[in-house]
Amino acid sequence: MYAIIETGGKQQRVSEGDVIAVERVPGNPGTAVEFDKVLAVGDGDGLTVGRPYVEKAKVIASIISQERDRKVTIFKKKRRKNYRRTKGHRQYLTRLKVTEVRA
């Protein structure tokens, strides 16, 4: 069984036992997190699509770690004017292990 959840403005396909990285979710490692914004649930027989969410469907995951993504470099330049700016950004991520998909 798998589910498509919405978290951090993005959609993620998950099933039991998956380890995923999502936008920061507050909590300490070992804490359980529930996602109730389930867009679709699928099993071997078919697919249940929500409008916009599937009622009574949940995905339960536990936090493995809080970390930061790789650095993204932003570079601005104006030609012939000796104008150059470099900036970096590292996004905060939460690594989760999906423990249960309820439909």
Chimera marker file (.cmm) of the C-alpha trace (Angstrom):
<marker_set name="trace">
<marker id="1" x="0.000" y="0.000" z="0.000" r="1" g="1" b="0" radius="0.5"/>
<marker id="2" x="1.233" y="3.480" z="-0.830" r="1" g="1" b="0" radius="0.5"/>
<marker id="3" x="0.024" y="7.035" z="-0.345" r="1" g="1" b="0" radius="0.5"/>
<marker id="4" x="0.695" y="10.426" z="-1.859" r="1" g="1" b="0" radius="0.5"/>
<marker id="5" x="0.990" y="13.068" z="0.859" r="1" g="1" b="0" radius="0.5"/>
<marker id="6" x="1.315" y="16.831" z="0.783" r="1" g="1" b="0" radius="0.5"/>
<marker id="7" x="3.932" y="18.380" z="3.048" r="1" g="1" b="0" radius="0.5"/>
<marker id="8" x="5.955" y="21.563" z="2.783" r="1" g="1" b="0" radius="0.5"/>
<marker id="9" x="4.112" y="22.579" z="-0.394" r="1" g="1" b="0" radius="0.5"/>
<marker id="10" x="5.301" y="19.449" z="-2.196" r="1" g="1" b="0" radius="0.5"/>
<marker id="11" x="3.820" y="16.038" z="-2.945" r="1" g="1" b="0" radius="0.5"/>
<marker id="12" x="5.601" y="12.832" z="-1.942" r="1" g="1" b="0" radius="0.5"/>
<marker id="13" x="4.815" y="9.178" z="-2.715" r="1" g="1" b="0" radius="0.5"/>
<marker id="14" x="5.413" y="7.024" z="0.375" r="1" g="1" b="0" radius="0.5"/>
<marker id="15" x="4.901" y="3.459" z="1.528" r="1" g="1" b="0" radius="0.5"/>
<marker id="16" x="5.674" y="1.662" z="4.779" r="1" g="1" b="0" radius="0.5"/>
<marker id="17" x="9.381" y="1.453" z="5.555" r="1" g="1" b="0" radius="0.5"/>
<marker id="18" x="10.405" y="4.324" z="3.252" r="1" g="1" b="0" radius="0.5"/>
<marker id="19" x="12.946" y="6.899" z="4.416" r="1" g="1" b="0" radius="0.5"/>
<marker id="20" x="12.134" y="10.336" z="3.007" r="1" g="1" b="0" radius="0.5"/>
<marker id="21" x="13.457" y="13.882" z="3.347" r="1" g="1" b="0" radius="0.5"/>
<marker id="22" x="10.862" y="16.672" z="3.622" r="1" g="1" b="0" radius="0.5"/>
<marker id="23" x="10.848" y="20.372" z="4.476" r="1" g="1" b="0" radius="0.5"/>
<marker id="24" x="11.490" y="20.949" z="8.178" r="1" g="1" b="0" radius="0.5"/>
<marker id="25" x="8.948" y="19.377" z="10.531" r="1" g="1" b="0" radius="0.5"/>
<marker id="26" x="9.333" y="20.474" z="14.167" r="1" g="1" b="0" radius="0.5"/>
<marker id="27" x="10.242" y="17.719" z="16.622" r="1" g="1" b="0" radius="0.5"/>
<marker id="28" x="13.086" y="15.718" z="18.107" r="1" g="1" b="0" radius="0.5"/>
<marker id="29" x="14.453" y="12.449" z="16.704" r="1" g="1" b="0" radius="0.5"/>
<marker id="30" x="12.214" y="9.532" z="17.655" r="1" g="1" b="0" radius="0.5"/>
<marker id="31" x="9.043" y="11.648" z="17.730" r="1" g="1" b="0" radius="0.5"/>
<marker id="32" x="6.034" y="10.382" z="15.765" r="1" g="1" b="0" radius="0.5"/>
<marker id="33" x="4.530" y="12.678" z="13.127" r="1" g="1" b="0" radius="0.5"/>
<marker id="34" x="1.092" y="12.330" z="11.484" r="1" g="1" b="0" radius="0.5"/>
<marker id="35" x="0.298" y="13.529" z="7.978" r="1" g="1" b="0" radius="0.5"/>
<marker id="36" x="-3.431" y="13.824" z="7.351" r="1" g="1" b="0" radius="0.5"/>
<marker id="37" x="-3.167" y="15.649" z="4.019" r="1" g="1" b="0" radius="0.5"/>
<marker id="38" x="-3.291" y="12.434" z="1.993" r="1" g="1" b="0" radius="0.5"/>
<marker id="39" x="-4.053" y="13.129" z="-1.669" r="1" g="1" b="0" radius="0.5"/>
<marker id="40" x="-4.322" y="9.512" z="-2.847" r="1" g="1" b="0" radius="0.5"/>
<marker id="41" x="-4.058" y="5.976" z="-1.485" r="1" g="1" b="0" radius="0.5"/>
<marker id="42" x="-3.228" y="2.996" z="-3.667" r="1" g="1" b="0" radius="0.5"/>
<marker id="43" x="-3.021" y="-0.727" z="-3.107" r="1" g="1" b="0" radius="0.5"/>
<marker id="44" x="-2.799" y="-3.715" z="-5.425" r="1" g="1" b="0" radius="0.5"/>
<marker id="45" x="-6.442" y="-3.415" z="-6.500" r="1" g="1" b="0" radius="0.5"/>
<marker id="46" x="-6.912" y="0.257" z="-7.239" r="1" g="1" b="0" radius="0.5"/>
<marker id="47" x="-6.376" y="3.895" z="-6.401" r="1" g="1" b="0" radius="0.5"/>
<marker id="48" x="-8.480" y="6.128" z="-4.150" r="1" g="1" b="0" radius="0.5"/>
<marker id="49" x="-8.111" y="9.794" z="-5.058" r="1" g="1" b="0" radius="0.5"/>
<marker id="50" x="-9.245" y="12.504" z="-2.651" r="1" g="1" b="0" radius="0.5"/>
<marker id="51" x="-11.054" y="15.741" z="-3.431" r="1" g="1" b="0" radius="0.5"/>
<marker id="52" x="-8.735" y="17.295" z="-2.353" r="1" g="1" b="0" radius="0.5"/>
<marker id="53" x="-7.852" y="14.856" z="0.474" r="1" g="1" b="0" radius="0.5"/>
<marker id="54" x="-8.821" y="11.270" z="1.254" r="1" g="1" b="0" radius="0.5"/>
<marker id="55" x="-11.023" y="11.184" z="4.353" r="1" g="1" b="0" radius="0.5"/>
<marker id="56" x="-9.812" y="9.171" z="7.365" r="1" g="1" b="0" radius="0.5"/>
<marker id="57" x="-6.472" y="8.447" z="5.697" r="1" g="1" b="0" radius="0.5"/>
<marker id="58" x="-3.239" y="9.077" z="7.611" r="1" g="1" b="0" radius="0.5"/>
<marker id="59" x="0.456" y="8.477" z="7.214" r="1" g="1" b="0" radius="0.5"/>
<marker id="60" x="2.443" y="8.023" z="10.420" r="1" g="1" b="0" radius="0.5"/>
<marker id="61" x="6.205" y="8.508" z="10.402" r="1" g="1" b="0" radius="0.5"/>
<marker id="62" x="8.968" y="8.887" z="12.969" r="1" g="1" b="0" radius="0.5"/>
<marker id="63" x="11.678" y="11.530" z="12.831" r="1" g="1" b="0" radius="0.5"/>
<marker id="64" x="15.148" y="10.120" z="12.207" r="1" g="1" b="0" radius="0.5"/>
<marker id="65" x="17.113" y="13.376" z="12.116" r="1" g="1" b="0" radius="0.5"/>
<marker id="66" x="16.987" y="17.129" z="11.566" r="1" g="1" b="0" radius="0.5"/>
<marker id="67" x="19.595" y="18.190" z="9.006" r="1" g="1" b="0" radius="0.5"/>
<marker id="68" x="20.408" y="20.659" z="6.260" r="1" g="1" b="0" radius="0.5"/>
<marker id="69" x="20.514" y="20.121" z="2.506" r="1" g="1" b="0" radius="0.5"/>
<marker id="70" x="23.526" y="20.775" z="0.281" r="1" g="1" b="0" radius="0.5"/>
<marker id="71" x="24.466" y="24.395" z="-0.363" r="1" g="1" b="0" radius="0.5"/>
<marker id="72" x="22.870" y="26.187" z="-3.299" r="1" g="1" b="0" radius="0.5"/>
<marker id="73" x="24.944" y="29.073" z="-4.658" r="1" g="1" b="0" radius="0.5"/>
<marker id="74" x="23.214" y="32.207" z="-5.939" r="1" g="1" b="0" radius="0.5"/>
<marker id="75" x="25.367" y="34.376" z="-8.218" r="1" g="1" b="0" radius="0.5"/>
<marker id="76" x="24.310" y="37.801" z="-9.510" r="1" g="1" b="0" radius="0.5"/>
<marker id="77" x="26.290" y="39.770" z="-12.083" r="1" g="1" b="0" radius="0.5"/>
<marker id="78" x="25.935" y="42.875" z="-14.232" r="1" g="1" b="0" radius="0.5"/>
<marker id="79" x="28.156" y="42.865" z="-17.249" r="1" g="1" b="0" radius="0.5"/>
<marker id="80" x="30.800" y="45.549" z="-17.728" r="1" g="1" b="0" radius="0.5"/>
<marker id="81" x="30.023" y="47.147" z="-14.344" r="1" g="1" b="0" radius="0.5"/>
<marker id="82" x="32.219" y="45.007" z="-12.067" r="1" g="1" b="0" radius="0.5"/>
<marker id="83" x="29.101" y="44.085" z="-10.061" r="1" g="1" b="0" radius="0.5"/>
<marker id="84" x="29.166" y="40.554" z="-8.649" r="1" g="1" b="0" radius="0.5"/>
<marker id="85" x="27.373" y="39.107" z="-5.620" r="1" g="1" b="0" radius="0.5"/>
<marker id="86" x="27.575" y="35.570" z="-4.330" r="1" g="1" b="0" radius="0.5"/>
<marker id="87" x="25.167" y="34.184" z="-1.781" r="1" g="1" b="0" radius="0.5"/>
<marker id="88" x="24.605" y="30.687" z="-0.442" r="1" g="1" b="0" radius="0.5"/>
<marker id="89" x="21.573" y="28.924" z="1.024" r="1" g="1" b="0" radius="0.5"/>
<marker id="90" x="21.115" y="25.617" z="2.851" r="1" g="1" b="0" radius="0.5"/>
<marker id="91" x="17.543" y="24.414" z="3.329" r="1" g="1" b="0" radius="0.5"/>
<marker id="92" x="16.506" y="22.757" z="6.599" r="1" g="1" b="0" radius="0.5"/>
<marker id="93" x="15.272" y="19.185" z="6.120" r="1" g="1" b="0" radius="0.5"/>
<marker id="94" x="13.745" y="16.494" z="8.297" r="1" g="1" b="0" radius="0.5"/>
<marker id="95" x="14.523" y="12.862" z="7.524" r="1" g="1" b="0" radius="0.5"/>
<marker id="96" x="11.551" y="10.594" z="8.287" r="1" g="1" b="0" radius="0.5"/>
<marker id="97" x="10.890" y="6.852" z="8.345" r="1" g="1" b="0" radius="0.5"/>
<marker id="98" x="7.316" y="5.955" z="7.380" r="1" g="1" b="0" radius="0.5"/>
<marker id="99" x="5.928" y="3.464" z="9.884" r="1" g="1" b="0" radius="0.5"/>
<marker id="100" x="2.284" y="3.146" z="8.842" r="1" g="1" b="0" radius="0.5"/>
<marker id="101" x="-0.122" y="4.049" z="6.038" r="1" g="1" b="0" radius="0.5"/>
<marker id="102" x="-3.771" y="4.046" z="7.173" r="1" g="1" b="0" radius="0.5"/>
<marker id="103" x="-6.597" y="4.240" z="4.660" r="1" g="1" b="0" radius="0.5"/>
<link id1="1" id2="2" r="1" g="1" b="0" radius="0.2"/>
<link id1="2" id2="3" r="1" g="1" b="0" radius="0.2"/>
<link id1="3" id2="4" r="1" g="1" b="0" radius="0.2"/>
<link id1="4" id2="5" r="1" g="1" b="0" radius="0.2"/>
<link id1="5" id2="6" r="1" g="1" b="0" radius="0.2"/>
<link id1="6" id2="7" r="1" g="1" b="0" radius="0.2"/>
<link id1="7" id2="8" r="1" g="1" b="0" radius="0.2"/>
<link id1="8" id2="9" r="1" g="1" b="0" radius="0.2"/>
<link id1="9" id2="10" r="1" g="1" b="0" radius="0.2"/>
<link id1="10" id2="11" r="1" g="1" b="0" radius="0.2"/>
<link id1="11" id2="12" r="1" g="1" b="0" radius="0.2"/>
<link id1="12" id2="13" r="1" g="1" b="0" radius="0.2"/>
<link id1="13" id2="14" r="1" g="1" b="0" radius="0.2"/>
<link id1="14" id2="15" r="1" g="1" b="0" radius="0.2"/>
<link id1="15" id2="16" r="1" g="1" b="0" radius="0.2"/>
<link id1="16" id2="17" r="1" g="1" b="0" radius="0.2"/>
<link id1="17" id2="18" r="1" g="1" b="0" radius="0.2"/>
<link id1="18" id2="19" r="1" g="1" b="0" radius="0.2"/>
<link id1="19" id2="20" r="1" g="1" b="0" radius="0.2"/>
<link id1="20" id2="21" r="1" g="1" b="0" radius="0.2"/>
<link id1="21" id2="22" r="1" g="1" b="0" radius="0.2"/>
<link id1="22" id2="23" r="1" g="1" b="0" radius="0.2"/>
<link id1="23" id2="24" r="1" g="1" b="0" radius="0.2"/>
<link id1="24" id2="25" r="1" g="1" b="0" radius="0.2"/>
<link id1="25" id2="26" r="1" g="1" b="0" radius="0.2"/>
<link id1="26" id2="27" r="1" g="1" b="0" radius="0.2"/>
<link id1="27" id2="28" r="1" g="1" b="0" radius="0.2"/>
<link id1="28" id2="29" r="1" g="1" b="0" radius="0.2"/>
<link id1="29" id2="30" r="1" g="1" b="0" radius="0.2"/>
<link id1="30" id2="31" r="1" g="1" b="0" radius="0.2"/>
<link id1="31" id2="32" r="1" g="1" b="0" radius="0.2"/>
<link id1="32" id2="33" r="1" g="1" b="0" radius="0.2"/>
<link id1="33" id2="34" r="1" g="1" b="0" radius="0.2"/>
<link id1="34" id2="35" r="1" g="1" b="0" radius="0.2"/>
<link id1="35" id2="36" r="1" g="1" b="0" radius="0.2"/>
<link id1="36" id2="37" r="1" g="1" b="0" radius="0.2"/>
<link id1="37" id2="38" r="1" g="1" b="0" radius="0.2"/>
<link id1="38" id2="39" r="1" g="1" b="0" radius="0.2"/>
<link id1="39" id2="40" r="1" g="1" b="0" radius="0.2"/>
<link id1="40" id2="41" r="1" g="1" b="0" radius="0.2"/>
<link id1="41" id2="42" r="1" g="1" b="0" radius="0.2"/>
<link id1="42" id2="43" r="1" g="1" b="0" radius="0.2"/>
<link id1="43" id2="44" r="1" g="1" b="0" radius="0.2"/>
<link id1="44" id2="45" r="1" g="1" b="0" radius="0.2"/>
<link id1="45" id2="46" r="1" g="1" b="0" radius="0.2"/>
<link id1="46" id2="47" r="1" g="1" b="0" radius="0.2"/>
<link id1="47" id2="48" r="1" g="1" b="0" radius="0.2"/>
<link id1="48" id2="49" r="1" g="1" b="0" radius="0.2"/>
<link id1="49" id2="50" r="1" g="1" b="0" radius="0.2"/>
<link id1="50" id2="51" r="1" g="1" b="0" radius="0.2"/>
<link id1="51" id2="52" r="1" g="1" b="0" radius="0.2"/>
<link id1="52" id2="53" r="1" g="1" b="0" radius="0.2"/>
<link id1="53" id2="54" r="1" g="1" b="0" radius="0.2"/>
<link id1="54" id2="55" r="1" g="1" b="0" radius="0.2"/>
<link id1="55" id2="56" r="1" g="1" b="0" radius="0.2"/>
<link id1="56" id2="57" r="1" g="1" b="0" radius="0.2"/>
<link id1="57" id2="58" r="1" g="1" b="0" radius="0.2"/>
<link id1="58" id2="59" r="1" g="1" b="0" radius="0.2"/>
<link id1="59" id2="60" r="1" g="1" b="0" radius="0.2"/>
<link id1="60" id2="61" r="1" g="1" b="0" radius="0.2"/>
<link id1="61" id2="62" r="1" g="1" b="0" radius="0.2"/>
<link id1="62" id2="63" r="1" g="1" b="0" radius="0.2"/>
<link id1="63" id2="64" r="1" g="1" b="0" radius="0.2"/>
<link id1="64" id2="65" r="1" g="1" b="0" radius="0.2"/>
<link id1="65" id2="66" r="1" g="1" b="0" radius="0.2"/>
<link id1="66" id2="67" r="1" g="1" b="0" radius="0.2"/>
<link id1="67" id2="68" r="1" g="1" b="0" radius="0.2"/>
<link id1="68" id2="69" r="1" g="1" b="0" radius="0.2"/>
<link id1="69" id2="70" r="1" g="1" b="0" radius="0.2"/>
<link id1="70" id2="71" r="1" g="1" b="0" radius="0.2"/>
<link id1="71" id2="72" r="1" g="1" b="0" radius="0.2"/>
<link id1="72" id2="73" r="1" g="1" b="0" radius="0.2"/>
<link id1="73" id2="74" r="1" g="1" b="0" radius="0.2"/>
<link id1="74" id2="75" r="1" g="1" b="0" radius="0.2"/>
<link id1="75" id2="76" r="1" g="1" b="0" radius="0.2"/>
<link id1="76" id2="77" r="1" g="1" b="0" radius="0.2"/>
<link id1="77" id2="78" r="1" g="1" b="0" radius="0.2"/>
<link id1="78" id2="79" r="1" g="1" b="0" radius="0.2"/>
<link id1="79" id2="80" r="1" g="1" b="0" radius="0.2"/>
<link id1="80" id2="81" r="1" g="1" b="0" radius="0.2"/>
<link id1="81" id2="82" r="1" g="1" b="0" radius="0.2"/>
<link id1="82" id2="83" r="1" g="1" b="0" radius="0.2"/>
<link id1="83" id2="84" r="1" g="1" b="0" radius="0.2"/>
<link id1="84" id2="85" r="1" g="1" b="0" radius="0.2"/>
<link id1="85" id2="86" r="1" g="1" b="0" radius="0.2"/>
<link id1="86" id2="87" r="1" g="1" b="0" radius="0.2"/>
<link id1="87" id2="88" r="1" g="1" b="0" radius="0.2"/>
<link id1="88" id2="89" r="1" g="1" b="0" radius="0.2"/>
<link id1="89" id2="90" r="1" g="1" b="0" radius="0.2"/>
<link id1="90" id2="91" r="1" g="1" b="0" radius="0.2"/>
<link id1="91" id2="92" r="1" g="1" b="0" radius="0.2"/>
<link id1="92" id2="93" r="1" g="1" b="0" radius="0.2"/>
<link id1="93" id2="94" r="1" g="1" b="0" radius="0.2"/>
<link id1="94" id2="95" r="1" g="1" b="0" radius="0.2"/>
<link id1="95" id2="96" r="1" g="1" b="0" radius="0.2"/>
<link id1="96" id2="97" r="1" g="1" b="0" radius="0.2"/>
<link id1="97" id2="98" r="1" g="1" b="0" radius="0.2"/>
<link id1="98" id2="99" r="1" g="1" b="0" radius="0.2"/>
<link id1="99" id2="100" r="1" g="1" b="0" radius="0.2"/>
<link id1="100" id2="101" r="1" g="1" b="0" radius="0.2"/>
<link id1="101" id2="102" r="1" g="1" b="0" radius="0.2"/>
<link id1="102" id2="103" r="1" g="1" b="0" radius="0.2"/>
</marker_set>
